[in-house]
Amino acid sequence: DPPMDALPPSVLPAGVRGRVLPGINGLDIHVLEAGFEPKGRPAVMLLHGFPECWYAWHPQIEALSQAGYQVFAPEMRGYGQSSAPRDPAAYDLLTLCGDIQAAMDALGQTRVAVVGHDWGAPVAWHLALLEPARVQALGALSVPFGGRPKRPAIEMMRTAYAGRFHYILYFQQPGLAEAELDADIGRSLRLLLGGLGGALLADKAADAKLFDGLADLPLPTWCSPELFAVYARTFAGRGFYGALNWYRNFERNWQRTEPLAELQVRQPTLFLLGEHDPVGRFEAPTLARMAAKVPLLEQHLLPGCGHWLQSEDGPRVNTLLLDFLGRHYPAV
């Protein structure tokens, strides 16, 4: 991959710098940072999901840094210039949390607010459980928290979708989904970013592929060519194996989180969900349980939005996030 300073200025916003943190939980983590002057600003950690990159947060990076926060947006394990082990077992949830804990140690951050979207949200939820003193406030977008299930979620999916397609079941066999998604990275990203509902909610046979029945799509209106270029560069040369490995640890996640099973998320928490987000349909039972597990919960449904909230309605997300942080984790 070319170095970060090879990106065009329109992609790397003014006041944003990238650096690689070596030896973080056994690998290298690439982190984008803004608001680093003056020193001592309160820190906000932004955790992206699938199939995204740090640049998905660029509207929030700008707004938060201008509001007086120091902002860190790591490329998560398996993405971009961060390390991407081949072994799926290297991507269990507590290991992913360990990456961010070690990064916070390396960055000298003893008090942070953590905000996660999509797969970044479960990492954020569990960091709140693991780090009740360091994580001062929490934001989660799209993926709710209902506590540890009574059995691994993948077992429940196999029962509920016996004989039918489900994207997470399709992602389980290493190499299968990679062959489809890596064949044309640009097309795969356009279909995921612009046609997520069709890919995730289609009723089709268990042996179908993710994009069966979907025609190619243009970029959605919220996705600029600059944004798409950074997304595509995140997967160029490597493909999707690291990102897909996150989905291959449901049983391992369930086993490793047993000590956290009875804990509540005690931090002030902001949860945002798009009105048309297909994940909201899948996670309806979890949404119903969330208030009992997150007593200091503030929820907002964003009208007209799908899954990609930060980009689809960046101004609204920024308003809600800054208001929430201003009350619970102020910049000054």
N, C-alpha and C positions, 0 to 999 in steps of 0.2 A: 504494500500500500504506500502511496505517496505520503510525505509528512503533512501534518496538519497545516503548516504554513503554505502548502501548495494549493489549498482550497482558495477559490476566488473570494475576494472581500465580501461579496454579497452573501456568501454562505457562512463565513466565520464572522459573526457580528463584532462591531467595535467594542473593545473592552472585554473580550472573551479570549482566554488563552487555554491551551491544552498542555497537559504534562502526563507522562507515564509514571505511575508509582510502582517501582519494582518490588518483587518479593512480597506481594500482598496476598496473604493466605496461600502462599505457594505459587503465585502467578503474577503477571503484570496487569495492572488495571489502568486504563487511560481515562483521565478525568478532565472535563472542561470546567473552567472556573471563571466567575465574574464577580465584580464587587469586592475585589481583594484590597482595594485602598479606600479609605484608611484601614489599617489593621484593627482587629478586635471587633469587627461587625458580627452580629449573630449569624449563625450558619444555617442554611437550608440545603438539604440533600434531595435531589430530584432523580427518581428511579424509573427508567423507561421500561416498556414491555415489548411484546411480540407483535409484529416483526418491525420494531422501531429502532431508534437510535437517540443519542443525546439531543439531536437537533429538533426532535419532536417537541422539546421544551423551550424552544427559543423565544416564544412570546412571554413565557413566565420568567426565563432567565433575565430578560431585559427589564420586565416590570419589577421583579424582586430586587435586582441590583440597584435600580433607580430608587427604590423605596428604602434602601439602607441595609440590605442583607448581603452577606457573602454567599454565593450560590455555587454549588458543586453538582455537576451532572455527569456521572460516570457512564462510560460504555460498559454495560454489564458483561459478566463472564460469557464468552461465546460470541460476542459482538465486536465488529469494527477492529480497532487496534488493541483491544484487550485480549488476553490469552483465551484460547478455546480448546480445552482438553477434548480428546476424542471419546473418552469413557463416559457413557451416560450417567454413571453413578457419581461423577464429579459435579453434578448439577442439582443435588438435593437442596431443599429449601434452607436448611440450617447452614450448609456450606455457602450458599449464596448470601445469606445474612452475614456469615463470617467475612466474606469479601468486603462488605460495607463497614462492618465493625473495624476491621484492620485498616481500611482506608481512612476512617475517621481518626483512628489512632495516629496514623502517619501524617495526617493533616493537622493534628493537634486540636481536634474538635471535641470538647468535653460537654458541650450543650448544643443540640441541633434540633431542628424541625425536619421531619422526613415526609416526603410526598411521593407516592408511587402510583403508577397507572398500569392497568392490565397486569402482566406478571410482576411488574414492579410493586403492585399493591400488596400481594401476599408477603413479599419481602419486607415491605414497610410495616404491615400488621405484626409480623413476627419480631421485627426489630423493636417494636414498642413493647412486646412481652419480654424480650431478652434484655433490653436496656431501659428499664423504667426510670432511671435517674438521668441518663444522657439524652434520651429522646423526650423533648419537652412538649412537643405538639406533633400531631399526625394528620396527614392528608392522604386519602385514598380515592382514586378515580376508577370507576367501572366495576371493580371486583370487591364485593363486600366480605365481611368476616363474620362467621357464625360459630367459631370455636372448632375444636378438633372433632371430626365426625366419628361415629361409633365404629365405622370400619373404613378402609381406604376408599376414597372417592372413585377410583378406577374400577373397583369391584361393583359399586352401585351403577356405574355407567354401563358395564358389560351386561348387567341384568336388565336395566331399563332399555337398552338399545340392542338387545339380542336380535340378530337378523337384519338390523338396520344400520345405516351409516351414522357414525358420529366422528367428528374431526379429531377429537382427542384419542379415540380408539385407533383411528387411522394413523396417528402420529406415533403409536407405540413401537412399531417394528423399525429398528434402525435401518436406514437406507431406503425405505419405501417412499415416504413422503419427500425425502431429499431428492430422489430421482425425478419426481414431478416438479417440485418447486425450483430446483437448480437448473432444469432444462432451459428456462427462460426467466431469469431473475426479474427483469423489468416487467414482464407480463404477470408474474406471480405477485409482485408488489402492487401493481395496478388493480388486480382482482381482489386482493386482500384489503387494500385501502378504500377501494370504491365499491366493492360488492361483497362486503363481509357477511351480511345477512344471507345472501344467496349461497355463499360457500358453507356457512355454518348451519343454516336452518333447513336446507333442502332435504326432502324425504326421498332417500334413494337406498339402493341395496348396500349391504355391509361391505361388499368387495368393490364398491365404487371408489373413484379418486376424488380429491378435494374439489377440483375445478370441473368435474364432469357436468355437462349441461350449461356451462357458463360461457358466454361469448366474451371476447376481449373488450376491455373498457378503456375510455380515456381517463386521464387523471381527474379525480374529483375536484370540484371548484376550490376547495379549501387547501389543496396541495399544490403549491407553487412548483415550477420546474426546479428552483434552487433546493427546495425541501426534498423533492423526489431524488435529485442528484445525490444528496447526502445519504438518503435511505439506500439507494442502489449501491453506492460506494461501500456502505457498511457490510454488504453481503458479497461484493464482487471478489472473485478469486477464492473465497472460502466457501460460499454457499450457506445453507441454512442449518447444517448439522448441529452447530452449537446452540442455536436458538431452539431447535426442536428437542434437544436433549433435556430442556427444562420440563417437558411434558412426560418424561419417562421415569419419574421418581415418585409417583403418588404413593406407592406402597412404602417406599423408603421414607418419604416425608411423614407419613402417618406413624411409622415406627419411631422415628427420631424425635417427634414432637410430643410424645407421651408425657414427659415431665411438665409440659406447658398446658396440659389439657384443661385444668381447672382454673386457669388464670383469666382475668378480664383485662381488656385494654383500658388502662386507667387514665391515659392522657386525654386532654381535649382533642377531639377528632372531627375532621371535616370529611364528609363523604359526598361525592358528586357522581351522578349517573345521567347519561343521555336518555332522553325520552324514547329514542328508537334504537338503543343499544341492544343487539341480540343477546349479549351476555346477561342483561337484566332478566331475560326470559329463562335462561338456563339457571340463574342463581336466585330465582324467586324464593325458594325455601330458606336460603341463607339470608336473604334480605329480611325475611320475617323474624329470624333469630337474632339479628345483629344488635338491636337495642339492648337485649339482655346481657350481651357480652361486651358492649361498649357503652358504659353508662353516661359518658360525657360526649354524646354523639350529636352532631349537627348534620342534617342531610338536605340536599337540594337536587331536584330533578330539573335538568336543563332542557327546555322545550326545543324541539326541532333538531336536536343533536343525536348523532349516532355514537359510535364507540370512541372516536378520535377527538375527545373533548378539547384538549389543549389547543389543537389547530382549528377545529370546526368553529369554536366560539371562544377564542383566546381572550378577548376583552371581558367576557362574562366570567370565565374561570379566574382571570386575574383579579377582578373585583371581589369575588367571593373569597379567594385565597388571601388577598391582602387584608380584607376586613377581618377574617378569622385570625390570621397571625397577629394583626394589630391588637386584638383583644386578649390573645393567649400567649403570644411570643413576640412582643414588640421589638422593632428595630432599634428604638432609642429609649 
